């Protein structure tokens, strides 16, 4: 794991794991009073103090003992000695004392016990083989006390000598075990054997019936050396883990250095115990568990003390990382330690309630940090825009690092939480997405402000393109990495779509401005002349295409789709606005052919330029087919198909197209329009076309004067007298105009003296002289006035 390589192996000068831990060298003394007192009198001991006197006092008894009993006792001592002499060096191999130049004690017969002086000298030289004879002397003393062969004072004096020797032995054994990796394996095995034998003697004494000790002797068991050893392990763990780590050159905080030191030390020490100490230890010692429990307790105590202080966000994160991940996974569950710790229940380093509090603090810290970092990144990017700095170019595209920086900030927050626990990663995800949405809204607002205020800058368009290109990595991150639900995804993408749309509007503003007067020609020239106008429109668009080459391919396609939509929309708008009524089928077929040809030219140009807006391919050809058809039933079928393709195609739009067909009766037109009632509200359009084309429908309230040149003139009920007066006065300015052409039809309502309309109405088609493109405004008004006056007299009588 990369983290553990960094934590345990990556520091300069790191020694291999086999380096011996520096355990404390001072030996802990037994709390036994007899041993402590006996040490003071140890210098007075002589060969006559213990062994010879015992032999004299027991001489009479030995003479009377049977030969079999002597053999039995001799055999028992030999067995006892064998326990402690297994580790004695072979002949020709010097012991630890011999290597230091000290002379060996003179050999003696196997059945003869060494004197106290000899045992003291052996123990001071570190000869652990003296443990066997020392135990024999202890047993001899207990037998003498039990037989009443010595006075109480003599027994106490002699017992003090034995206990003084045990104090020396204890210091030698525990001293070796406190520095296990500094001792030779054979000496470790001897020390562990002595410790094991003492533990057996303690258990035997505890299991014996009656009061502890013998008459005249103080109770010295249990000696508790095994517990002393365990206490020494705990002391060693505390001293090893509490050492102040040295400062490093990697900029770590003091807490981070402490975590690293404790983790590395614990891992290395436990692995050394497994490799070197466990094979020499009795199984019932559970040596690995003893060390693991002591190190774990000290590690937990150090962390508990640390949490009493206010931690900075960095230390909080590191603390959780160790407690929840590195300690349980990389230390306890490491390949060398995991099998040895299967049955050891160490638990967590901190209580669960405290861990939850730290996690809540971590989440709060991360959200605040991410909000600050993203705001700072946007601020720096905005400054570059306003300073008119040119964006970078990458593979021929305008490029900005903002999206990369923001995605990295958000992703690092997610990765940091997941590195602690997967559950914490799940908790932080919605918080990070909320911060991302907040940033994207701020980003859109900053971009809109830039669009509004910085139009005159030299690198204005290049920075607009760079920001549009930024939407791609943001969108990919939302859709692929975060895998958000649809509603959340749409809320995240909405600011990006707005930013892109506003950027497109800015880039296309000049182009669409240049196209406006060209499209206007459709309503100002002969209806059979727009082919030349369309060629100019396409040529103008083609000349501006290189301006968009620095967009990412996907956005260039979207922009060309917007251009394609604009061409189709404007064509339909001006087709509806043309003051054109064709009375014959031949004229309608001629116009339909022209629209069909124009549609083909627009589609071919846009497709070759890169537009993928195939949904627009039927917009103009189907309208041409509606104009061409003469059979109302066939027109209905075509209209129904068209409404299915473009659900925003309304009755108003249909009426504007049907108005071109001058030979279509009002009843047929009404019947055709009713087809849209079936499709209205069936489904919402996925993309808008006709909703962008505003045309008032024929059902508007009040009188509607449909004029070939003045377009629609809607009049509310109260305005009808004023409208009639305007027509009679030949003043076109008094007639309010709208933007949609229609048929030469006048809808007339009768009025009584109180300006209260009655239900009777009259509709009359007014014929105007000359072809539509030759009509003058004055002639149209005169014809309409004459027809209107005649219609009123015909419907309601003179006056």
C-alpha positions, -999 to +999 in steps of 0.1 A: +000+000+000+013+034-010+003+049+023+023+024+044+053+027+021+053+063+030+046+058+066+069+029+074+095+027+047+097+061+030+116+082+055+153+089+049+176+068+071+149+043+081+165+012+095+152-023+087+127-039+110+154-062+126+169-032+145+166-041+182+142-019+201+159+000+229+140-014+259+147+001+293+177-013+310+168-007+347+154-039+363+122-036+384+126-049+419+104-074+436+081-060+462+089-090+484+102-079+519+122-110+524+141-106+491+148-069+498+161-075+533+182-105+522+201-084+496+216-063+524+231-093+541+243-110+510+279-099+514+281-118+547+273-151+531+299-179+532+301-216+523+294-225+559+263-203+563+239-226+546+249-259+530+274-274+555+253-266+585+223-282+569+244-313+562+256-315+598+221-311+613+207-337+590+236-362+593+219-384+619+188-387+598+208-395+567+225-424+584+192-439+593+176-434+558+173-464+535+193-467+504+162-466+482+151-432+496+186-418+489+184-429+453+149-414+450+161-380+463+192-380+441+171-387+411+147-358+419+175-333+421+190-345+388+156-340+372+154-305+387+188-296+374+180-307+339+154-280+336+179-252+340+210-268+323+195-273+289+209-240+278+245-246+291+272-241+265+288-272+251+324-279+257+346-256+238+320-229+235+326-200+260+297-187+279+288-150+283+309-148+315+339-165+299+339-141+270+343-113+296+375-129+310+360-141+344+373-175+357+350-205+359+341-219+393+358-251+401+339-283+392+322-303+419+304-336+421+269-336+406+252-344+439+268-317+458+250-283+459+270-251+453+275-228+482+257-195+485+289-177+477+293-197+445+257-192+435+261-154+441+292-153+419+275-173+391+244-150+391+265-119+391+283-132+360+249-138+344+249-176+347+213-185+346+222-222+352+224-213+389+186-212+390+184-250+394+207-253+424+190-222+439+156-239+437+172-270+453+185-250+482+150-234+486+135-269+488+161-282+512+154-252+535+117-260+534+124-296+543+146-286+572+119-262+585+093-289+581+114-314+601+122-289+628+159-293+625+168-257+629+158-228+651+134-201+639+162-175+639+184-198+619+157-205+594+150-168+589+187-160+585+192-188+560+160-179+541+172-143+537+202-156+519+181-177+495+158-147+488+188-125+481+200-150+455+165-150+440+166-112+438+198-115+418+182-142+396+151-121+391+171-091+379+191-112+355+160-129+340+138-098+337+167-077+325+172-101+296+135-102+288+133-064+288+159-064+261+150-095+242+165-085+208+199-076+224+204-111+239+215-143+223+187-167+215+201-193+240+202-169+268+166-158+260+156-194+261+173-199+295+156-168+309+122-179+297+128-214+311+136-199+345+105-178+343+083-207+333+097-228+362+090-201+387+055-198+374+050-235+379+064-233+415+040-204+422+010-225+410+021-255+430+024-234+461-010-219+455-025-254+450-009-269+481-033-274+511-028-255+543-013-221+551+014-208+527+051-214+537+066-238+562+068-235+600+094-209+609+097-195+573+081-165+558+058-171+528+076-162+496+053-176+470+038-167+447+067-146+436+047-133+406+076-131+382+053-136+352+033-106+361+064-086+367+075-096+332+042-084+318+045-052+338+079-047+323+065-052+288+039-025+295+066-002+308+088-009+278+058-001+255+052+032+273+088+043+270+091+032+234+060+049+222+063+080+242+097+090+229+095+124+212+101+119+174+127+140+157+116+167+133+117+158+097+121+177+064+087+168+050+067+195+069+047+171+091+029+185+121+040+173+156+009+151+159+016+136+125+052+128+135+039+112+167+014+090+148+041+079+124+066+072+152+041+052+173+028+032+143+062+024+130+076+015+164+046-008+173+047-026+140+085-032+140+085-043+177+056-067+173+071-082+142+104-087+160+086-104+189+069-127+164+101-136+146+126-139+175+108-141+209+078-162+202+097-193+190+116-194+223+086-188+246+063-213+262+029-213+245+010-205+277+030-172+280+011-158+250+041-136+244+027-119+213-006-111+229+012-097+259+032-073+238+003-064+215-020-056+245+006-034+261+015-015+229-022-012+221-030+002+256-002+027+254-011+037+218-048+043+229-037+063+260-015+085+238-044+092+214-069+098+243-045+124+257-042+140+223-079+144+218-082+164+250-067+193+230-083+212+201-070+197+169-064+215+137-083+201+106-051+184+094-045+166+127-082+156+130-080+139+096-047+122+104-061+110+137-091+094+121-069+079+094-048+061+120-077+050+142-100+038+114-076+026+087-039+025+092-038+010+127-064-018+121-055-026+085-018-018+080-005-028+115-028-053+132-038-069+099-004-068+083+008-102+068+032-109+096+010-099+125-025-109+114-021-146+120-006-140+154-034-117+166-064-136+155-075-145+190-064-112+206-092-088+212-076-054+211-107-033+202-105+002+187-080+029+198-109+053+207-145+048+219-171+048+191-188+079+205-155+098+203-149+085+168-183+097+156-176+132+170-143+133+152-160+122+120-185+150+123-157+175+129-139+161+099-169+164+076-174+200+087-138+208+082-136+193+047-167+211+035-154+245+048-120+238+032-135+228-002-158+259-002-128+281+005-106+265-021-132+266-049-141+302-042-104+311-043-099+293-076-129+311-092-116+344-079-082+339-095-099+328-128-122+358-129-092+381-124-075+366-155-107+374-175-109+410-164-072+415-169-077+404-206-053+375-203-055+352-232-065+316-224-041+287-229-043+267-262-044+230-259-046+209-291-059+240-310-086+246-284-090+274-259-083+259-226-087+268-189-074+250-158-104+260-137-124+228-143-094+206-136-087+224-104-123+223-091-127+186-100-094+178-082-105+197-051-138+179-049-122+145-057-095+149-031-122+155-005-139+123-015-107+103-016-096+116+018-129+105+034-128+071+017-092+066+028-105+067+064-135+045+058-159+037+030-188+047+052-173+081+057-168+084+020-205+077+016-214+104+042-193+131+025-205+125-011-238+145-009-220+173+010-194+175-018-221+175-045-239+203-027-206+223-027-201+216-064-236+228-072-229+259-051-197+265-070-213+260-104-240+286-097-213+311-086-193+302-117-223+310-139-230+343-122-193+353-125-194+344-162-226+363-169-210+394-153-180+390-175-201+387-206-219+419-196-190+441-186-160+430-207-173+431-243-145+455-254-116+434-243-093+420-270-095+384-256-132+385-249-143+359-274-114+336-267-122+336-229-158+330-237-148+299-258-125+287-230-153+288-205-177+270-228-150+243-232-148+241-194-183+227-193-171+194-209-149+182-180-175+193-155-202+175-173-181+143-176-173+144-139-210+147-130-222+120-154-194+095-150-175+098-117-202+109-094-231+088-108-257+110-094-295+104-096-313+121-125-328+149-104-295+158-088-277+155-121-300+179-137-296+205-109-258+202-113-259+205-151-284+234-152-258+261-144-235+246-170-262+245-196-270+282-188-234+291-191-230+274-224-262+289-237-252+324-228-218+318-243-234+306-275-256+337-276-226+359-272-206+341-300-236+341-324-248+376-317-228+393-344-237+365-369-274+366-363-272+404-365-257+402-399-284+377-410-314+398-398-315+422-428-311+393-452-340+374-437-361+406-438-358+405-476-382+375-476-411+399-467-399+428-489-393+411-522-412+390-547-421+356-534-402+339-562-369+358-555-357+344-521-333+319-536-307+345-541-313+358-506-308+323-491-275+320-509-263+352-493-275+339-459-256+306-463-225+325-476-225+348-446-227+319-422-199+300-439-176+330-436-181+331-398-175+294-392-137+297-386-145+318-355-158+287-338-129+264-346-114+267-310-145+251-294-144+215-284-159+193-311-190+185-291-197+222-284-189+232-320-216+207-331-240+221-305-233+257-318-239+246-354-271+231-343-281+264-328-272+281-362-293+254-380-322+261-357-319+298-362-320+294-400-351+272-400-369+293-374-363+326-392-373+310-425-406+298-410-412+332-393-407+352-424-427+327-445-456+333-422-451+371-423-451+373-461-481+392-474-490+364-496-523+348-506-522+323-535-556+316-551-546+288-575-531+254-569-503+261-595-492+291-574-492+271-542-472+242-559-447+267-572-442+282-536-440+247-522-412+238-546-393+269-537-396+261-499-386+225-506-355+236-525-345+262-498-350+235-471-326+212-490-300+239-493-302+248-456-301+211-445-271+203-468-251+233-457-257+227-420-250+190-421-217+195-440-207+221-415-212+197-386-247+201-374-263+169-360-298+185-357-316+158-377-348+166-359-350+198-380-349+180-413-387+177-416-395+212-405-396+230-438-403+201-463-435+192-444-447+228-444-440+229-482-461+197-485-490+213-466-489+243-490-488+220-520-517+197-511-552+206-521-573+178-506-583+188-471-582+152-459-546+149-471-537+182-455-552+169-422-530+138-424-499+159-430-508+183-402-512+154-378-479+139-387-463+173-384-478+179-350-463+146-338-428+157-349-432+192-335-456+192-306-452+230-301-468+235-336-500+254-326-532+265-343-518+300-347-489+287-367-511+264-387-535+293-395-506+314-407-497+287-432-532+280-442-537+317-449-514+313-479-539+289-495-564+315-508-586+288-523-592+271-489-627+277-475-632+288-439-649+256-430-621+235-444-595+256-426-615+252-393-617+214-399-580+212-405-572+232-374-593+209-353-568+181-360-544+199-335-570+194-308-562+158-308-525+163-303-526+193-280-511+185-246-502+149-257-466+154-248-441+182-243-416+189-271-381+177-264-367+206-283-383+239-290-390+252-326-425+267-330-426+279-294-398+303-305-421+317-332-448+340-317-480+341-337-514+352-323-540+326-330-573+332-348-593+328-316-582+361-301-611+381-285-625+411-303-627+420-339-598+409-361-591+427-393-569+405-415-551+427-440-526+416-466-502+444-459-510+457-424-509+421-410-534+414-382-553+443-367-569+430-335-594+453-318-610+448-284-648+452-282-646+488-269-622+497-297-643+487-326-658+522-332-623+536-332-612+510-356-640+517-380-633+554-377-596+548-385-606+529-416-630+557-427-604+584-421-578+566-442-553+571-413-533+538-410-516+551-378-549+547-359-550+510-366-529+489-342-508+463-361-496+429-351-469+407-366-488+379-383-504+381-417-538+365-425-566+364-450-586+395-462-614+388-438-633+413-415-652+401-385-679+426-376-698+429-344-730+451-342-731+478-316-760+495-300-760+531-287-746+521-253-715+505-268-729+471-258-723+445-284-749+421-295-744+385-305-751+389-341-719+389-362-710+390-399-678+378-416-670+388-451-640+382-473-629+414-489-614+413-524-585+437-530-574+445-565-540+434-579-515+407-569-504+409-532-469+423-539-484+452-558-510+463-532-506+497-517-516+505-482-541+531-493-557+508-518-561+481-492-577+504-467-601+517-493-611+482-504-615+471-468-636+502-459-659+497-489-663+460-482-668+467-445-695+493-451-713+471-476-711+441-452-726+461-423-755+473-444-760+438-457-760+422-423-777+448-401-795+471-425-788+507-435-773+530-408 
